[in-house]
């Protein structure tokens, strides 16, 4: 077997130079941008962590993600309820 043939076979086995990376996340609430405390946590878990500082997040809903400027944006919205 020729060396040229074995070299061309090896070239076809690569990943094509593609690089995969996770998009950074941001959490928006009440006009504020809250940083992602840990990318490995689910959005619901992140919401629970922020509920310590913002108690109204305990019953909030999470919308998203949407993408903007290379980031995944999650928006937390307070649920509208009726007191009574």
Secondary structure, DSSP 8 states (H G I E B T S, - for coil): --HHHHHHHHHTTS-TT------EEEEEETTEEEE-S-TTS-HHHHHHHHTTTSGGGGG-EEEEEEEETTEEEEEEE-------
